[in-house]
Amino acid sequence: MNLLLENELNETLSKVFKKLGLDEKFAFVKISDRPDLSDFQCNGALALAKIEHKNPREIASAIAQELEQYDFAENITVDGPGFINIKLKNNFIAEHIDAISKDRRLGCGKVENPHKVVLDYGGPNVAKEMHVGHLRSGVIGEAISRIERFVGNDVISDVHLGDWGTPMGMILGEIIFKDKDLSKVPFYNITQITDFYKRANIRCKENEEARKAASKITAELQDGNLEYKKAWLHLRSESVDAIKYNYQQLDVNFDLWWGESDAHKTCGEIVKIARQQGLSEIDEGAEIIRLEQTNKPKPPVILVKSDGGFGYQLTDIATVKMRVEQLGAQEIVYFTDSRQTLHFEQIFEVVKKLGIAQNVELKHIVFGTVNGADGKPFKTRDGGVMTLEALIEMSKSKVRESLPKPGEVKGYDRAEIEKLVSQIAVAAIKFQDLKNSIASGYVFDLEDFAKFEGKTGPYIQYAIARINSVLRKAAENGLKADKIVLCSDEERNLALKLSQLNSVIMRAHNEKEPSFIADYAYTLAQCFSTFYNACPIMNAKSRELAASRLRLSKLTRDVLIMLLNLLGIEAPEVMLKA
Ligand code: ARG
């Protein structure tokens, strides 16, 4: 038996197609569009009929007749122009669910050819406070990283710190402007550093001199000026500490903390390769590579700026080379918003021209922005940028409203309650993000995102905690989970829903779309709730039925925990809901 119900149906269909001399490419089922009629349907006859100029209903009837020999269906019908509708036998479903409940991976498969994939997400900049605009790249990147690892790929996640561009010269220039020199830099903390950066930004916008000074300092820093380097190291290290703290709170993790600066040496190599291949040219003092002009004009890529500095594009090209040569990347995926679409088109084209990433797949995944109720990028009440820290704090204070105060529940002290508050608050933020498809932006729903009901992270966590309590009660009563028997519609529906786990995860992996997992977790939790209301466990009619329902409950709990884990969300044992 194949652990996966859907795969077993596909295998059976393949056998039948083969026997009938039909192209096995069309031998697969999909979840029925008509759950009132069937559980699965196969529409292969329609496609085949078109190609072979035959009557689809005749083909479908032949397939249906052959399928009758197998012992999985309660009912097989040919409907409409040639859909084959399959309603499964309860014990066929039950056997499969029993089997996956005993499997360590709950029946989930892995990719056939695992490969090494480097995920580039986060991308925070030194000296810049992290804000709502940084949320999606980290949250989505973390989820994809977990999904890719789970399906068996060899994942390396890299934060790609912005630590080598003009902002570095801007901030050093600003400190010199105020202090006359850089002697006080070692004493500056992160608040002061980000403050300098904010002021540098304003001054450079208004003042040509300041802009020129900043780009000169940047070029000299990159060229190895020791005084600048020393100051820069301090700014970088303070910023990295702050960034790490932010990501840690959100449970966003990286294998590598490489920055643009780490690509400096390779940048030099890229410039050489480009020259040797005759791809670069000098244009108004800068060294550039011109790109193919297809239907839309593409500006050239700047390798070396006119003042000798290396820019953002060059560091990205060099980083590709490092990831291929030092990490063995076979696929590199970048996560940013749409403002960088052109940037990645440009660098992918140059990388191809230079031949530094042959047979490596390069992908740019673009996500929409987090918006306020007015449809514009999310802001604080007074119109400022919402820092990540403030966002997390806001979520926590919402969650605290739903939890008991310290001292109100026996056995839970302030620290334990606060830990729970963080787990729920972060789940609320992450789930609200991940339930939306990556490409679409979303409105940050201040009213509902942290509620314990509706399509929220806390709702799924709460569903898990409720099942935990059912399991504890059963254990106290000496009830053990056992063989699944499906008597009612609610049990059957829950079991069928559980059987979709593997295909949902594989779809999320194939399409790099965590929202499939978020959606599924939500509908599964709802399905469980319907089951639980209709099917008593401790008061079931027989011990056998109670044991079966207990197994269904435990499996649902395990699946929900697995799904949240793939989304980078924790599942607390209890929720202490007030
Ligand atoms: N630091 C960049 C920014 O703030 C994002 C980095 C994205 N990743 C990359 N490899 N370019 O815009």
Boltz pocket constraint, residues with backbone or C-beta under 6 A from the ligand:
constraints:
  - pocket:
      binder: B
      contacts: [[A, 120], [A, 122], [A, 123], [A, 124], [A, 125], [A, 159], [A, 160], [A, 161], [A, 162], [A, 316], [A, 334], [A, 335], [A, 336]]
      max_distance: 6.0
